């Protein structure tokens, strides 16, 4: 009886691997990479069973990202991230997904489902190529993150606010929804910086940014909109609700203090300006200008207040 041909040496396997590598190079994200691994493992190793754990993208922990068993890709369930992948059987094969200095995940497989050393080596090759692709996507994501995030506060930056406002306005017009833009400006921040120094000022501003981030929903967009202020975009919110929430966060961040040499400094008051669609304009330029004008008026009145923008004639804002 002829010996069983090694799967790693067949023309079919080589063609599959070539297609796999090409697809990885053309992939558009980490989830697509995980899907490719599971699909290819299911085809090339039809008796195998395995899964992939991925380092969570936006928080610490690990996320179950994909699985396959006996020739098919298993559906992915929506589960929360875990501090670490669960312990499996002692004889479970575990292949770290590590490349370009990044630990991006772990591939696990049932050793009993791999028929020989060649299948073990083939699975390791799939994992190595996937790790390179996953790390590349993660590095690209970090670059994008830096391009849209303010380095001091970690909030989105002004450019992201403007781009998101444009998109949300388009959606609001399409579905007949409303939205609110809140502008917050710290009163007398320049005087505080001159008296206590930029490092102390930065620490106070970071605390304010944390308070802003905690005060809004996950669907809201919190940004650093200026050197001394914030912008918060509230999709599907009305003017009355936006004003209440602006007043609440304005009061909260206006109570913050920072310590310098054991002495509590602050608080600084905060002014807020509110603009809403469709009341204050039909495009992003009008909404931004309306919110800026409202917060400027609040500061001109002495600060520590919330003001809504003046309504505009809709025929002039298109």
N, C-alpha and C positions, 0 to 999 in steps of 0.2 A: 504494500500500500504506500502510495507516494506521501511524502511528508507534507503537512499543511503549509501552504505558502504564507510567508510573513506578510501581514497586512500592510506594513510600512513599505513594502517593496512592490506592491501592485500598481499597475498603471492607473487604475481607478482611484487609489488612495492618493497618488501623486497629483492627479488632476483635481481631486477634492481639496488638497492642501493648497494648491496654487489658487484656486477660486477663493478659498478661505483668506489667504494672505491679501489678495486683491480687494476683497470685501472689507477687510479690516482697514486697509489703507484709504478706502473711500467712505468709511463710516462717519457718521455725523454726531456721535455722542456715546457716552459710556454704556447706556442701556442697550444701544444697538450692538455694541461689542459683546456684551454678555449674551445677547440673543444669538449672535453668530457662533459663539463658543458652544452653547447648548445645542444648537441645530447641527453643527458639524460633529460634535461628539456623538449625538444620537444617530447620525448617519454612518459614521466610520466605525463606531464601537457600539453596535446595536444591542449588545447584551449588558452594556455598562449602565451604572446608576451614579449620578453625582449632582452636585449643586455648587453654586458660587456665592460667596459672601463678599460684599464690597464695602470699603470704608465709606461711611456716610458722607455725602457731599457738603451739607450745610450745618452739620453739628457733629459732635464727638459720637463715636459708636460705630456699629456695623449694621448693615442692612442686607437681608436675604434678597439677592438680586436675580437668581434664576436657577432652574433645575431641569434635569432630563432623566429619563428612565426607560430602558429597554426599547430604544428606537424612537422615542417621541419626547418633545419638549413639554414639560409640565406647566400648567398655568401658574402664574405668580400671584400669591395672595398679598393683600395690603397689610403689612405688619409693621409695628413701630421699630425703630432702631434699638439695638441692644449694645450693652457695654462691650461685649465680646461674643463671637460666634459660640453657640452651645457646644458642649463637649460631645463628641461622637464616639463610636466604638474605638477601642484601642488600636485595632488593625486598619482603621480608616486611612486612606491615602490623603495627605494634605500637602498641597503645592502652593507656597506663597506666591502671590502676584506682585512682583517687585521689579521696578525698572526706573532708570533715570533718577535714582535716589529717593523714589517714592514707594511706599507700601500701599497699594491700592486695593488689595483684596486677597482672597484665598479661595482656591479651587479644592473641593473635597470630592472624593469618590470612594465607593464601596470596593475594597480590594478584591473581594470574592467575585465581583462582576467583571473584573478584568482577567481575560483568559491566559495571558502570558506576558512576558517582559516586554515584548514588542508593543503590545497595547498600552502598557504602562508608559513606555517611552513616547508613544504617539500622543497620549493625553498630556504628557509633560511639554511636548512641543507646542500643542495648541495653547497651553497655559502661558508659555513663554512669549509667544507672539501676542496673545491677548494682553499680557501685562504691559508690553511696550506700547500698544495702542491705547490702553486705559490711562497710562501715565501721561501720554501725549495729550489726551483730551483734558485731563485734570490740569496740566500746565496751561493749556489754552484757556481753560475756565478761570484760572487764577489771574491771567493777564486781563481777561475781560472784566473780572471782578475789580482789579485795580483801576481800570479805565472808567468805571461807573461808580466807584466808591470814594468817599472823602477819607483820606488817610488818618485824619485826627479823630473823627467821630465814628467811623465805620458805617455811617449812613450813606445813602445814595447821594450823588452830587447833583449840581444844578443841571447839567446836560441831561442826566437821566430823568430828572423831574420834567423838563421841557418835552423830551421825547415821549414819556409816558402820558403826559397831559394830552398830547396830540392824539395818541392812540385811544385813550379813554374817551375823549370828546367824539371821536369818530364812532365808537361803540355806542355812546350815549345818544347821539343823533339817530343812529340806526334803530335802536330799540326803544327810544322815547324815555330814556332814563335821565336822572340828574346827577350832578357831581359838585363837589365843593373843593376849593383850594384855600388852605389856611397859610398865611404868612406870619411868622413870629420873628420879632426882632428884640434883642436884649437891649434895654435902655442903659446908657452910660457905661457900656463895656469898655470903650476906649479910655475913660477915666480910671476904671478899675485896673486895666492893664498898665497904665502909666504909673499908678500907685504901687501895685503889687508885683508887677513883672509879667512877661508873656507866659512863663511856665505855669504860674498859678492861675492865670486867666484861662489857659488851655485846659487845665484840670477842671475848672468850674464849667467850662463849655462842654467838656466831655460828659460831666454829670448831667447837664441839661439835655444833651443828646440822648443819654440813656433813659431819662424820664420821658422824653418825647416818644422814643421807640416803645416803651412799655405801655403807653397810654392809648395806643391805637390798635385796630384790628390787623390781622395778617394780610387782609386785602388792601389795606391803606398803604400809601407810599410815603415814607418819611425820608426827607432829604436835607442836606445842608445847602441852603439856597443862597447864602451870602457869608461874608466873614463873621458876622455877628448874628446870624439868624437861620431859621429853618423854614422849610416848605413841606406841608403835608397835604397830599391829594387823597380825597375821600370819594371813591366811586360809589354811585348809588346812594348818595347822601343828599338831603335837602338843606336849604339855607338855615332853617331853625335848628336842626340837629347839629349841623356843622358849627354854628355859633356857640351852642352849649358845650360842645366838646373842646372848642378852641379856648373858651373861658376856663374850663376845668384844667386843661394842661397848662395854660398860661399861669394860673394861680399856683399849680404844683411846682413848676420849674422856677417860679419866682421866689420860692421858699428855700431853695437849695443853698448850701454853704460849702465852702472848701476850707480846709485847715492849713495854716502856714505857721510853722514853729509853735504848734499847740494852740494857736489862736484861730477861732472861727471867723472867716471873712464872708461878707455878703450879708443878706441876699441882694440880688439885683432884680429890679422889676422888669417885666416883659410886656411888650405891646403886641397886639394881634390884629391882623386884617383878614377879612373874609370875602371871597368872591365865589359866585355859584353860576353854574350853567343850568338853565338858559337865562337866568335873571340879569346877569352882568356881561353877557356877550356870547357869541356863537362860535368863536374860534379861540385858539390857544393864546394868541397875542393879546386879545381883549381881556381874557380871564387873568392872565399874568399881570397885565397893566392895572386891572381893577384891584387885584389883591395887593399889589405894591402900593397903589395910591391909598388904599384903606389903611395899611399899616403905617404909612408915612403920616397920614392924618392923625392916627392914634398917637404917634410920637410927638407930633406938633402940638397936640392938646396937653402935653405933659407926660405922656406915657402911662404905663400900668393900666391900660384899658383895651377893650376889644371893640373894633369898629367894622361895620359891613361896608362894602363898596357901594357907590352910587349906581342906581339902575341906569341902563342905557337903552336907547331906542334900538330895537332889534333890526330895523331896516338899515342901520349904519354899521352893524357889526358883522355882516356876512362877508 
